[in-house]
Amino acid sequence: MYKYCLECEWQASTDSGYSESEVSKEAIEHFVETGHTVDSLRLPPPVIIEN
Ligand SMILES: [Zn+2]
């Protein structure tokens, strides 16, 4: 999971070692502190290529 702010450079990602719940919590805290809109991006599921 990857979350990012639409209004500043803030971002949080499970790639940084956070769990999904921690990323969500960070995003909520950023919104509460700044009033900024935080959007989330989920990587699409892997595509299975069939021959
Ligand atoms: Zn922000």
mmCIF file of the protein (N, C-alpha, C, O) and its ligand, coordinates in Angstrom:
data_MODEL
# 
_entry.id   MODEL 
# 
loop_
_entity.id 
_entity.type 
_entity.pdbx_number_of_molecules 
1 polymer     1 
2 non-polymer 1 
# 
_entity_poly.entity_id                      1 
_entity_poly.type                           'polypeptide(L)' 
_entity_poly.nstd_linkage                   no 
_entity_poly.nstd_monomer                   no 
_entity_poly.pdbx_seq_one_letter_code       MYKYCLECEWQASTDSGYSESEVSKEAIEHFVETGHTVDSLRLPPPVIIEN 
_entity_poly.pdbx_seq_one_letter_code_can   MYKYCLECEWQASTDSGYSESEVSKEAIEHFVETGHTVDSLRLPPPVIIEN 
_entity_poly.pdbx_strand_id                 A 
# 
loop_
_entity_poly_seq.entity_id 
_entity_poly_seq.num 
_entity_poly_seq.mon_id 
_entity_poly_seq.hetero 
1 1  MET n 
1 2  TYR n 
1 3  LYS n 
1 4  TYR n 
1 5  CYS n 
1 6  LEU n 
1 7  GLU n 
1 8  CYS n 
1 9  GLU n 
1 10 TRP n 
1 11 GLN n 
1 12 ALA n 
1 13 SER n 
1 14 THR n 
1 15 ASP n 
1 16 SER n 
1 17 GLY n 
1 18 TYR n 
1 19 SER n 
1 20 GLU n 
1 21 SER n 
1 22 GLU n 
1 23 VAL n 
1 24 SER n 
1 25 LYS n 
1 26 GLU n 
1 27 ALA n 
1 28 ILE n 
1 29 GLU n 
1 30 HIS n 
1 31 PHE n 
1 32 VAL n 
1 33 GLU n 
1 34 THR n 
1 35 GLY n 
1 36 HIS n 
1 37 THR n 
1 38 VAL n 
1 39 ASP n 
1 40 SER n 
1 41 LEU n 
1 42 ARG n 
1 43 LEU n 
1 44 PRO n 
1 45 PRO n 
1 46 PRO n 
1 47 VAL n 
1 48 ILE n 
1 49 ILE n 
1 50 GLU n 
1 51 ASN n 
# 
loop_
_struct_asym.id 
_struct_asym.entity_id 
A 1 
B 2 
# 
loop_
_chem_comp.id 
_chem_comp.type 
_chem_comp.mon_nstd_flag 
ALA 'L-peptide linking' y 
ARG 'L-peptide linking' y 
ASN 'L-peptide linking' y 
ASP 'L-peptide linking' y 
CYS 'L-peptide linking' y 
GLN 'L-peptide linking' y 
GLU 'L-peptide linking' y 
GLY 'peptide linking'   y 
HIS 'L-peptide linking' y 
ILE 'L-peptide linking' y 
LEU 'L-peptide linking' y 
LYS 'L-peptide linking' y 
MET 'L-peptide linking' y 
PHE 'L-peptide linking' y 
PRO 'L-peptide linking' y 
SER 'L-peptide linking' y 
THR 'L-peptide linking' y 
TRP 'L-peptide linking' y 
TYR 'L-peptide linking' y 
VAL 'L-peptide linking' y 
ZN  non-polymer         . 
# 
_pdbx_entity_nonpoly.entity_id   2 
_pdbx_entity_nonpoly.name        ? 
_pdbx_entity_nonpoly.comp_id     ZN 
# 
_pdbx_nonpoly_scheme.asym_id         B 
_pdbx_nonpoly_scheme.entity_id       2 
_pdbx_nonpoly_scheme.mon_id          ZN 
_pdbx_nonpoly_scheme.ndb_seq_num     1 
_pdbx_nonpoly_scheme.pdb_seq_num     101 
_pdbx_nonpoly_scheme.auth_seq_num    101 
_pdbx_nonpoly_scheme.pdb_mon_id      ZN 
_pdbx_nonpoly_scheme.auth_mon_id     ZN 
_pdbx_nonpoly_scheme.pdb_strand_id   A 
_pdbx_nonpoly_scheme.pdb_ins_code    . 
# 
loop_
_atom_site.group_PDB 
_atom_site.id 
_atom_site.type_symbol 
_atom_site.label_atom_id 
_atom_site.label_alt_id 
_atom_site.label_comp_id 
_atom_site.label_asym_id 
_atom_site.label_entity_id 
_atom_site.label_seq_id 
_atom_site.pdbx_PDB_ins_code 
_atom_site.Cartn_x 
_atom_site.Cartn_y 
_atom_site.Cartn_z 
_atom_site.occupancy 
_atom_site.B_iso_or_equiv 
_atom_site.pdbx_formal_charge 
_atom_site.auth_seq_id 
_atom_site.auth_comp_id 
_atom_site.auth_asym_id 
_atom_site.auth_atom_id 
_atom_site.pdbx_PDB_model_num 
ATOM   1   N  N  . MET A 1 1  ? 0.854  -1.195  0.000   1.00 0.00 ? 1   MET A N  1 
ATOM   2   C  CA . MET A 1 1  ? 0.000  0.000   0.000   1.00 0.00 ? 1   MET A CA 1 
ATOM   3   C  C  . MET A 1 1  ? 0.886  1.239   0.000   1.00 0.00 ? 1   MET A C  1 
ATOM   4   O  O  . MET A 1 1  ? 1.930  1.279   0.651   1.00 0.00 ? 1   MET A O  1 
ATOM   5   N  N  . TYR A 1 2  ? 0.453  2.230   -0.731  1.00 0.00 ? 2   TYR A N  1 
ATOM   6   C  CA . TYR A 1 2  ? 1.193  3.477   -0.840  1.00 0.00 ? 2   TYR A CA 1 
ATOM   7   C  C  . TYR A 1 2  ? 0.202  4.615   -0.698  1.00 0.00 ? 2   TYR A C  1 
ATOM   8   O  O  . TYR A 1 2  ? -0.802 4.662   -1.409  1.00 0.00 ? 2   TYR A O  1 
ATOM   9   N  N  . LYS A 1 3  ? 0.477  5.527   0.213   1.00 0.00 ? 3   LYS A N  1 
ATOM   10  C  CA . LYS A 1 3  ? -0.394 6.690   0.392   1.00 0.00 ? 3   LYS A CA 1 
ATOM   11  C  C  . LYS A 1 3  ? 0.432  7.939   0.206   1.00 0.00 ? 3   LYS A C  1 
ATOM   12  O  O  . LYS A 1 3  ? 1.594  7.999   0.609   1.00 0.00 ? 3   LYS A O  1 
ATOM   13  N  N  . TYR A 1 4  ? -0.183 8.946   -0.417  1.00 0.00 ? 4   TYR A N  1 
ATOM   14  C  CA . TYR A 1 4  ? 0.543  10.174  -0.689  1.00 0.00 ? 4   TYR A CA 1 
ATOM   15  C  C  . TYR A 1 4  ? -0.401 11.355  -0.567  1.00 0.00 ? 4   TYR A C  1 
ATOM   16  O  O  . TYR A 1 4  ? -1.618 11.233  -0.705  1.00 0.00 ? 4   TYR A O  1 
ATOM   17  N  N  . CYS A 1 5  ? 0.207  12.503  -0.304  1.00 0.00 ? 5   CYS A N  1 
ATOM   18  C  CA . CYS A 1 5  ? -0.557 13.731  -0.142  1.00 0.00 ? 5   CYS A CA 1 
ATOM   19  C  C  . CYS A 1 5  ? -0.699 14.422  -1.490  1.00 0.00 ? 5   CYS A C  1 
ATOM   20  O  O  . CYS A 1 5  ? 0.246  14.480  -2.276  1.00 0.00 ? 5   CYS A O  1 
ATOM   21  N  N  . LEU A 1 6  ? -1.899 14.947  -1.746  1.00 0.00 ? 6   LEU A N  1 
ATOM   22  C  CA . LEU A 1 6  ? -2.142 15.667  -2.998  1.00 0.00 ? 6   LEU A CA 1 
ATOM   23  C  C  . LEU A 1 6  ? -1.641 17.104  -2.918  1.00 0.00 ? 6   LEU A C  1 
ATOM   24  O  O  . LEU A 1 6  ? -1.582 17.795  -3.934  1.00 0.00 ? 6   LEU A O  1 
ATOM   25  N  N  . GLU A 1 7  ? -1.279 17.560  -1.721  1.00 0.00 ? 7   GLU A N  1 
ATOM   26  C  CA . GLU A 1 7  ? -0.982 18.979  -1.543  1.00 0.00 ? 7   GLU A CA 1 
ATOM   27  C  C  . GLU A 1 7  ? 0.442  19.275  -1.083  1.00 0.00 ? 7   GLU A C  1 
ATOM   28  O  O  . GLU A 1 7  ? 0.862  20.432  -1.088  1.00 0.00 ? 7   GLU A O  1 
ATOM   29  N  N  . CYS A 1 8  ? 1.185  18.253  -0.686  1.00 0.00 ? 8   CYS A N  1 
ATOM   30  C  CA . CYS A 1 8  ? 2.584  18.437  -0.333  1.00 0.00 ? 8   CYS A CA 1 
ATOM   31  C  C  . CYS A 1 8  ? 3.342  17.155  -0.639  1.00 0.00 ? 8   CYS A C  1 
ATOM   32  O  O  . CYS A 1 8  ? 2.805  16.250  -1.278  1.00 0.00 ? 8   CYS A O  1 
ATOM   33  N  N  . GLU A 1 9  ? 4.572  17.073  -0.192  1.00 0.00 ? 9   GLU A N  1 
ATOM   34  C  CA . GLU A 1 9  ? 5.436  15.946  -0.572  1.00 0.00 ? 9   GLU A CA 1 
ATOM   35  C  C  . GLU A 1 9  ? 5.291  14.746  0.350   1.00 0.00 ? 9   GLU A C  1 
ATOM   36  O  O  . GLU A 1 9  ? 6.045  13.781  0.230   1.00 0.00 ? 9   GLU A O  1 
ATOM   37  N  N  . TRP A 1 10 ? 4.326  14.794  1.276   1.00 0.00 ? 10  TRP A N  1 
ATOM   38  C  CA . TRP A 1 10 ? 4.181  13.710  2.246   1.00 0.00 ? 10  TRP A CA 1 
ATOM   39  C  C  . TRP A 1 10 ? 3.815  12.399  1.556   1.00 0.00 ? 10  TRP A C  1 
ATOM   40  O  O  . TRP A 1 10 ? 3.033  12.368  0.605   1.00 0.00 ? 10  TRP A O  1 
ATOM   41  N  N  . GLN A 1 11 ? 4.405  11.319  2.067   1.00 0.00 ? 11  GLN A N  1 
ATOM   42  C  CA . GLN A 1 11 ? 4.013  10.004  1.566   1.00 0.00 ? 11  GLN A CA 1 
ATOM   43  C  C  . GLN A 1 11 ? 4.358  8.948   2.594   1.00 0.00 ? 11  GLN A C  1 
ATOM   44  O  O  . GLN A 1 11 ? 5.232  9.148   3.438   1.00 0.00 ? 11  GLN A O  1 
ATOM   45  N  N  . ALA A 1 12 ? 3.664  7.821   2.518   1.00 0.00 ? 12  ALA A N  1 
ATOM   46  C  CA . ALA A 1 12 ? 3.954  6.679   3.383   1.00 0.00 ? 12  ALA A CA 1 
ATOM   47  C  C  . ALA A 1 12 ? 3.692  5.421   2.573   1.00 0.00 ? 12  ALA A C  1 
ATOM   48  O  O  . ALA A 1 12 ? 2.748  5.348   1.787   1.00 0.00 ? 12  ALA A O  1 
ATOM   49  N  N  . SER A 1 13 ? 4.541  4.446   2.783   1.00 0.00 ? 13  SER A N  1 
ATOM   50  C  CA . SER A 1 13 ? 4.426  3.235   1.976   1.00 0.00 ? 13  SER A CA 1 
ATOM   51  C  C  . SER A 1 13 ? 4.814  2.020   2.794   1.00 0.00 ? 13  SER A C  1 
ATOM   52  O  O  . SER A 1 13 ? 5.679  2.095   3.666   1.00 0.00 ? 13  SER A O  1 
ATOM   53  N  N  . THR A 1 14 ? 4.177  0.914   2.511   1.00 0.00 ? 14  THR A N  1 
ATOM   54  C  CA . THR A 1 14 ? 4.567  -0.329  3.172   1.00 0.00 ? 14  THR A CA 1 
ATOM   55  C  C  . THR A 1 14 ? 5.967  -0.750  2.730   1.00 0.00 ? 14  THR A C  1 
ATOM   56  O  O  . THR A 1 14 ? 6.596  -1.584  3.382   1.00 0.00 ? 14  THR A O  1 
ATOM   57  N  N  . ASP A 1 15 ? 6.465  -0.176  1.622   1.00 0.00 ? 15  ASP A N  1 
ATOM   58  C  CA . ASP A 1 15 ? 7.831  -0.466  1.189   1.00 0.00 ? 15  ASP A CA 1 
ATOM   59  C  C  . ASP A 1 15 ? 8.862  0.052   2.185   1.00 0.00 ? 15  ASP A C  1 
ATOM   60  O  O  . ASP A 1 15 ? 10.001 -0.415  2.200   1.00 0.00 ? 15  ASP A O  1 
ATOM   61  N  N  . SER A 1 16 ? 8.467  1.024   3.023   1.00 0.00 ? 16  SER A N  1 
ATOM   62  C  CA . SER A 1 16 ? 9.387  1.610   3.988   1.00 0.00 ? 16  SER A CA 1 
ATOM   63  C  C  . SER A 1 16 ? 9.438  0.815   5.287   1.00 0.00 ? 16  SER A C  1 
ATOM   64  O  O  . SER A 1 16 ? 10.093 1.235   6.242   1.00 0.00 ? 16  SER A O  1 
ATOM   65  N  N  . GLY A 1 17 ? 8.760  -0.320  5.336   1.00 0.00 ? 17  GLY A N  1 
ATOM   66  C  CA . GLY A 1 17 ? 8.782  -1.158  6.510   1.00 0.00 ? 17  GLY A CA 1 
ATOM   67  C  C  . GLY A 1 17 ? 7.572  -0.988  7.412   1.00 0.00 ? 17  GLY A C  1 
ATOM   68  O  O  . GLY A 1 17 ? 7.472  -1.644  8.449   1.00 0.00 ? 17  GLY A O  1 
ATOM   69  N  N  . TYR A 1 18 ? 6.649  -0.111  7.025   1.00 0.00 ? 18  TYR A N  1 
ATOM   70  C  CA . TYR A 1 18 ? 5.415  0.050   7.791   1.00 0.00 ? 18  TYR A CA 1 
ATOM   71  C  C  . TYR A 1 18 ? 4.433  -1.065  7.449   1.00 0.00 ? 18  TYR A C  1 
ATOM   72  O  O  . TYR A 1 18 ? 4.441  -1.604  6.342   1.00 0.00 ? 18  TYR A O  1 
ATOM   73  N  N  . SER A 1 19 ? 3.592  -1.397  8.417   1.00 0.00 ? 19  SER A N  1 
ATOM   74  C  CA . SER A 1 19 ? 2.483  -2.288  8.119   1.00 0.00 ? 19  SER A CA 1 
ATOM   75  C  C  . SER A 1 19 ? 1.368  -1.457  7.488   1.00 0.00 ? 19  SER A C  1 
ATOM   76  O  O  . SER A 1 19 ? 1.411  -0.228  7.536   1.00 0.00 ? 19  SER A O  1 
ATOM   77  N  N  . GLU A 1 20 ? 0.376  -2.115  6.901   1.00 0.00 ? 20  GLU A N  1 
ATOM   78  C  CA . GLU A 1 20 ? -0.718 -1.383  6.263   1.00 0.00 ? 20  GLU A CA 1 
ATOM   79  C  C  . GLU A 1 20 ? -1.473 -0.528  7.272   1.00 0.00 ? 20  GLU A C  1 
ATOM   80  O  O  . GLU A 1 20 ? -1.881 0.589   6.955   1.00 0.00 ? 20  GLU A O  1 
ATOM   81  N  N  . SER A 1 21 ? -1.662 -1.044  8.486   1.00 0.00 ? 21  SER A N  1 
ATOM   82  C  CA . SER A 1 21 ? -2.392 -0.273  9.486   1.00 0.00 ? 21  SER A CA 1 
ATOM   83  C  C  . SER A 1 21 ? -1.591 0.945   9.913   1.00 0.00 ? 21  SER A C  1 
ATOM   84  O  O  . SER A 1 21 ? -2.166 1.992   10.212  1.00 0.00 ? 21  SER A O  1 
ATOM   85  N  N  . GLU A 1 22 ? -0.254 0.818   9.945   1.00 0.00 ? 22  GLU A N  1 
ATOM   86  C  CA . GLU A 1 22 ? 0.583  1.969   10.300  1.00 0.00 ? 22  GLU A CA 1 
ATOM   87  C  C  . GLU A 1 22 ? 0.531  3.035   9.214   1.00 0.00 ? 22  GLU A C  1 
ATOM   88  O  O  . GLU A 1 22 ? 0.486  4.228   9.514   1.00 0.00 ? 22  GLU A O  1 
ATOM   89  N  N  . VAL A 1 23 ? 0.538  2.608   7.946   1.00 0.00 ? 23  VAL A N  1 
ATOM   90  C  CA . VAL A 1 23 ? 0.437  3.564   6.843   1.00 0.00 ? 23  VAL A CA 1 
ATOM   91  C  C  . VAL A 1 23 ? -0.887 4.324   6.926   1.00 0.00 ? 23  VAL A C  1 
ATOM   92  O  O  . VAL A 1 23 ? -0.930 5.541   6.750   1.00 0.00 ? 23  VAL A O  1 
ATOM   93  N  N  . SER A 1 24 ? -1.966 3.585   7.199   1.00 0.00 ? 24  SER A N  1 
ATOM   94  C  CA . SER A 1 24 ? -3.276 4.223   7.321   1.00 0.00 ? 24  SER A CA 1 
ATOM   95  C  C  . SER A 1 24 ? -3.293 5.215   8.470   1.00 0.00 ? 24  SER A C  1 
ATOM   96  O  O  . SER A 1 24 ? -3.852 6.305   8.349   1.00 0.00 ? 24  SER A O  1 
ATOM   97  N  N  . LYS A 1 25 ? -2.681 4.838   9.583   1.00 0.00 ? 25  LYS A N  1 
ATOM   98  C  CA . LYS A 1 25 ? -2.639 5.705   10.755  1.00 0.00 ? 25  LYS A CA 1 
ATOM   99  C  C  . LYS A 1 25 ? -1.837 6.966   10.451  1.00 0.00 ? 25  LYS A C  1 
ATOM   100 O  O  . LYS A 1 25 ? -2.251 8.068   10.811  1.00 0.00 ? 25  LYS A O  1 
ATOM   101 N  N  . GLU A 1 26 ? -0.701 6.810   9.797   1.00 0.00 ? 26  GLU A N  1 
ATOM   102 C  CA . GLU A 1 26 ? 0.119  7.965   9.418   1.00 0.00 ? 26  GLU A CA 1 
ATOM   103 C  C  . GLU A 1 26 ? -0.667 8.911   8.514   1.00 0.00 ? 26  GLU A C  1 
ATOM   104 O  O  . GLU A 1 26 ? -0.598 10.130  8.665   1.00 0.00 ? 26  GLU A O  1 
ATOM   105 N  N  . ALA A 1 27 ? -1.414 8.335   7.574   1.00 0.00 ? 27  ALA A N  1 
ATOM   106 C  CA . ALA A 1 27 ? -2.192 9.146   6.635   1.00 0.00 ? 27  ALA A CA 1 
ATOM   107 C  C  . ALA A 1 27 ? -3.260 9.946   7.370   1.00 0.00 ? 27  ALA A C  1 
ATOM   108 O  O  . ALA A 1 27 ? -3.474 11.123  7.080   1.00 0.00 ? 27  ALA A O  1 
ATOM   109 N  N  . ILE A 1 28 ? -3.932 9.297   8.327   1.00 0.00 ? 28  ILE A N  1 
ATOM   110 C  CA . ILE A 1 28 ? -4.969 9.984   9.100   1.00 0.00 ? 28  ILE A CA 1 
ATOM   111 C  C  . ILE A 1 28 ? -4.341 11.100  9.931   1.00 0.00 ? 28  ILE A C  1 
ATOM   112 O  O  . ILE A 1 28 ? -4.902 12.191  10.037  1.00 0.00 ? 28  ILE A O  1 
ATOM   113 N  N  . GLU A 1 29 ? -3.177 10.824  10.520  1.00 0.00 ? 29  GLU A N  1 
ATOM   114 C  CA . GLU A 1 29 ? -2.506 11.848  11.323  1.00 0.00 ? 29  GLU A CA 1 
ATOM   115 C  C  . GLU A 1 29 ? -2.104 13.035  10.461  1.00 0.00 ? 29  GLU A C  1 
ATOM   116 O  O  . GLU A 1 29 ? -2.224 14.182  10.890  1.00 0.00 ? 29  GLU A O  1 
ATOM   117 N  N  . HIS A 1 30 ? -1.628 12.769  9.248   1.00 0.00 ? 30  HIS A N  1 
ATOM   118 C  CA . HIS A 1 30 ? -1.243 13.864  8.353   1.00 0.00 ? 30  HIS A CA 1 
ATOM   119 C  C  . HIS A 1 30 ? -2.464 14.706  8.008   1.00 0.00 ? 30  HIS A C  1 
ATOM   120 O  O  . HIS A 1 30 ? -2.387 15.934  7.980   1.00 0.00 ? 30  HIS A O  1 
ATOM   121 N  N  . PHE A 1 31 ? -3.590 14.049  7.744   1.00 0.00 ? 31  PHE A N  1 
ATOM   122 C  CA . PHE A 1 31 ? -4.816 14.772  7.428   1.00 0.00 ? 31  PHE A CA 1 
ATOM   123 C  C  . PHE A 1 31 ? -5.275 15.615  8.613   1.00 0.00 ? 31  PHE A C  1 
ATOM   124 O  O  . PHE A 1 31 ? -5.664 16.771  8.448   1.00 0.00 ? 31  PHE A O  1 
ATOM   125 N  N  . VAL A 1 32 ? -5.227 15.027  9.810   1.00 0.00 ? 32  VAL A N  1 
ATOM   126 C  CA . VAL A 1 32 ? -5.684 15.742  11.006  1.00 0.00 ? 32  VAL A CA 1 
ATOM   127 C  C  . VAL A 1 32 ? -4.792 16.953  11.281  1.00 0.00 ? 32  VAL A C  1 
ATOM   128 O  O  . VAL A 1 32 ? -5.275 18.022  11.656  1.00 0.00 ? 32  VAL A O  1 
ATOM   129 N  N  . GLU A 1 33 ? -3.473 16.768  11.087  1.00 0.00 ? 33  GLU A N  1 
ATOM   130 C  CA . GLU A 1 33 ? -2.532 17.837  11.410  1.00 0.00 ? 33  GLU A CA 1 
ATOM   131 C  C  . GLU A 1 33 ? -2.548 18.965  10.387  1.00 0.00 ? 33  GLU A C  1 
ATOM   132 O  O  . GLU A 1 33 ? -2.367 20.129  10.745  1.00 0.00 ? 33  GLU A O  1 
ATOM   133 N  N  . THR A 1 34 ? -2.765 18.629  9.111   1.00 0.00 ? 34  THR A N  1 
ATOM   134 C  CA . THR A 1 34 ? -2.603 19.615  8.046   1.00 0.00 ? 34  THR A CA 1 
ATOM   135 C  C  . THR A 1 34 ? -3.889 19.931  7.297   1.00 0.00 ? 34  THR A C  1 
ATOM   136 O  O  . THR A 1 34 ? -3.990 20.985  6.669   1.00 0.00 ? 34  THR A O  1 
ATOM   137 N  N  . GLY A 1 35 ? -4.877 19.038  7.352   1.00 0.00 ? 35  GLY A N  1 
ATOM   138 C  CA . GLY A 1 35 ? -6.073 19.204  6.556   1.00 0.00 ? 35  GLY A CA 1 
ATOM   139 C  C  . GLY A 1 35 ? -5.872 18.868  5.091   1.00 0.00 ? 35  GLY A C  1 
ATOM   140 O  O  . GLY A 1 35 ? -6.750 19.102  4.261   1.00 0.00 ? 35  GLY A O  1 
ATOM   141 N  N  . HIS A 1 36 ? -4.706 18.317  4.780   1.00 0.00 ? 36  HIS A N  1 
ATOM   142 C  CA . HIS A 1 36 ? -4.412 17.959  3.395   1.00 0.00 ? 36  HIS A CA 1 
ATOM   143 C  C  . HIS A 1 36 ? -5.172 16.697  2.980   1.00 0.00 ? 36  HIS A C  1 
ATOM   144 O  O  . HIS A 1 36 ? -5.522 15.858  3.810   1.00 0.00 ? 36  HIS A O  1 
ATOM   145 N  N  . THR A 1 37 ? -5.412 16.592  1.685   1.00 0.00 ? 37  THR A N  1 
ATOM   146 C  CA . THR A 1 37 ? -6.069 15.407  1.149   1.00 0.00 ? 37  THR A CA 1 
ATOM   147 C  C  . THR A 1 37 ? -5.027 14.335  0.859   1.00 0.00 ? 37  THR A C  1 
ATOM   148 O  O  . THR A 1 37 ? -4.076 14.566  0.111   1.00 0.00 ? 37  THR A O  1 
ATOM   149 N  N  . VAL A 1 38 ? -5.212 13.180  1.448   1.00 0.00 ? 38  VAL A N  1 
ATOM   150 C  CA . VAL A 1 38 ? -4.293 12.063  1.229   1.00 0.00 ? 38  VAL A CA 1 
ATOM   151 C  C  . VAL A 1 38 ? -4.988 11.023  0.353   1.00 0.00 ? 38  VAL A C  1 
ATOM   152 O  O  . VAL A 1 38 ? -6.098 10.582  0.651   1.00 0.00 ? 38  VAL A O  1 
ATOM   153 N  N  . ASP A 1 39 ? -4.324 10.647  -0.719  1.00 0.00 ? 39  ASP A N  1 
ATOM   154 C  CA . ASP A 1 39 ? -4.869 9.633   -1.615  1.00 0.00 ? 39  ASP A CA 1 
ATOM   155 C  C  . ASP A 1 39 ? -4.045 8.366   -1.469  1.00 0.00 ? 39  ASP A C  1 
ATOM   156 O  O  . ASP A 1 39 ? -2.887 8.409   -1.053  1.00 0.00 ? 39  ASP A O  1 
ATOM   157 N  N  . SER A 1 40 ? -4.641 7.258   -1.809  1.00 0.00 ? 40  SER A N  1 
ATOM   158 C  CA . SER A 1 40 ? -3.921 5.997   -1.684  1.00 0.00 ? 40  SER A CA 1 
ATOM   159 C  C  . SER A 1 40 ? -3.843 5.301   -3.029  1.00 0.00 ? 40  SER A C  1 
ATOM   160 O  O  . SER A 1 40 ? -4.701 5.451   -3.898  1.00 0.00 ? 40  SER A O  1 
ATOM   161 N  N  . LEU A 1 41 ? -2.805 4.556   -3.154  1.00 0.00 ? 41  LEU A N  1 
ATOM   162 C  CA . LEU A 1 41 ? -2.576 3.824   -4.393  1.00 0.00 ? 41  LEU A CA 1 
ATOM   163 C  C  . LEU A 1 41 ? -2.288 2.384   -4.033  1.00 0.00 ? 41  LEU A C  1 
ATOM   164 O  O  . LEU A 1 41 ? -1.391 2.088   -3.245  1.00 0.00 ? 41  LEU A O  1 
ATOM   165 N  N  . ARG A 1 42 ? -3.058 1.502   -4.620  1.00 0.00 ? 42  ARG A N  1 
ATOM   166 C  CA . ARG A 1 42 ? -2.776 0.080   -4.446  1.00 0.00 ? 42  ARG A CA 1 
ATOM   167 C  C  . ARG A 1 42 ? -2.200 -0.437  -5.745  1.00 0.00 ? 42  ARG A C  1 
ATOM   168 O  O  . ARG A 1 42 ? -2.716 -0.161  -6.828  1.00 0.00 ? 42  ARG A O  1 
ATOM   169 N  N  . LEU A 1 43 ? -1.149 -1.172  -5.624  1.00 0.00 ? 43  LEU A N  1 
ATOM   170 C  CA . LEU A 1 43 ? -0.568 -1.738  -6.838  1.00 0.00 ? 43  LEU A CA 1 
ATOM   171 C  C  . LEU A 1 43 ? -1.550 -2.738  -7.426  1.00 0.00 ? 43  LEU A C  1 
ATOM   172 O  O  . LEU A 1 43 ? -2.174 -3.508  -6.695  1.00 0.00 ? 43  LEU A O  1 
ATOM   173 N  N  . PRO A 1 44 ? -1.685 -2.728  -8.729  1.00 0.00 ? 44  PRO A N  1 
ATOM   174 C  CA . PRO A 1 44 ? -2.620 -3.676  -9.345  1.00 0.00 ? 44  PRO A CA 1 
ATOM   175 C  C  . PRO A 1 44 ? -2.154 -5.103  -9.132  1.00 0.00 ? 44  PRO A C  1 
ATOM   176 O  O  . PRO A 1 44 ? -0.957 -5.360  -9.007  1.00 0.00 ? 44  PRO A O  1 
ATOM   177 N  N  . PRO A 1 45 ? -3.088 -6.021  -9.090  1.00 0.00 ? 45  PRO A N  1 
ATOM   178 C  CA . PRO A 1 45 ? -2.701 -7.425  -8.905  1.00 0.00 ? 45  PRO A CA 1 
ATOM   179 C  C  . PRO A 1 45 ? -1.868 -7.887  -10.087 1.00 0.00 ? 45  PRO A C  1 
ATOM   180 O  O  . PRO A 1 45 ? -2.025 -7.375  -11.195 1.00 0.00 ? 45  PRO A O  1 
ATOM   181 N  N  . PRO A 1 46 ? -0.992 -8.841  -9.864  1.00 0.00 ? 46  PRO A N  1 
ATOM   182 C  CA . PRO A 1 46 ? -0.154 -9.326  -10.962 1.00 0.00 ? 46  PRO A CA 1 
ATOM   183 C  C  . PRO A 1 46 ? -1.008 -9.917  -12.079 1.00 0.00 ? 46  PRO A C  1 
ATOM   184 O  O  . PRO A 1 46 ? -1.996 -10.611 -11.839 1.00 0.00 ? 46  PRO A O  1 
ATOM   185 N  N  . VAL A 1 47 ? -0.601 -9.625  -13.279 1.00 0.00 ? 47  VAL A N  1 
ATOM   186 C  CA . VAL A 1 47 ? -1.331 -10.118 -14.439 1.00 0.00 ? 47  VAL A CA 1 
ATOM   187 C  C  . VAL A 1 47 ? -0.777 -11.483 -14.838 1.00 0.00 ? 47  VAL A C  1 
ATOM   188 O  O  . VAL A 1 47 ? 0.427  -11.674 -15.007 1.00 0.00 ? 47  VAL A O  1 
ATOM   189 N  N  . ILE A 1 48 ? -1.683 -12.392 -14.975 1.00 0.00 ? 48  ILE A N  1 
ATOM   190 C  CA . ILE A 1 48 ? -1.278 -13.739 -15.409 1.00 0.00 ? 48  ILE A CA 1 
ATOM   191 C  C  . ILE A 1 48 ? -1.385 -13.795 -16.928 1.00 0.00 ? 48  ILE A C  1 
ATOM   192 O  O  . ILE A 1 48 ? -2.458 -13.619 -17.506 1.00 0.00 ? 48  ILE A O  1 
ATOM   193 N  N  . ILE A 1 49 ? -0.257 -14.042 -17.541 1.00 0.00 ? 49  ILE A N  1 
ATOM   194 C  CA . ILE A 1 49 ? -0.239 -14.119 -18.999 1.00 0.00 ? 49  ILE A CA 1 
ATOM   195 C  C  . ILE A 1 49 ? -0.451 -15.575 -19.429 1.00 0.00 ? 49  ILE A C  1 
ATOM   196 O  O  . ILE A 1 49 ? 0.309  -16.473 -19.067 1.00 0.00 ? 49  ILE A O  1 
ATOM   197 N  N  . GLU A 1 50 ? -1.496 -15.764 -20.202 1.00 0.00 ? 50  GLU A N  1 
ATOM   198 C  CA . GLU A 1 50 ? -1.787 -17.110 -20.680 1.00 0.00 ? 50  GLU A CA 1 
ATOM   199 C  C  . GLU A 1 50 ? -1.353 -17.252 -22.119 1.00 0.00 ? 50  GLU A C  1 
ATOM   200 O  O  . GLU A 1 50 ? -1.590 -16.373 -22.947 1.00 0.00 ? 50  GLU A O  1 
ATOM   201 N  N  . ASN A 1 51 ? -0.731 -18.346 -22.398 1.00 0.00 ? 51  ASN A N  1 
ATOM   202 C  CA . ASN A 1 51 ? -0.306 -18.594 -23.783 1.00 0.00 ? 51  ASN A CA 1 
ATOM   203 C  C  . ASN A 1 51 ? -1.485 -19.100 -24.622 1.00 0.00 ? 51  ASN A C  1 
ATOM   204 O  O  . ASN A 1 51 ? -1.326 -19.365 -25.814 1.00 0.00 ? 51  ASN A O  1 
HETATM 205 ZN ZN . ZN  B 2 .  ? 0.313  17.166  2.942   1.00 0.00 2 101 ZN  A ZN 1 
# 
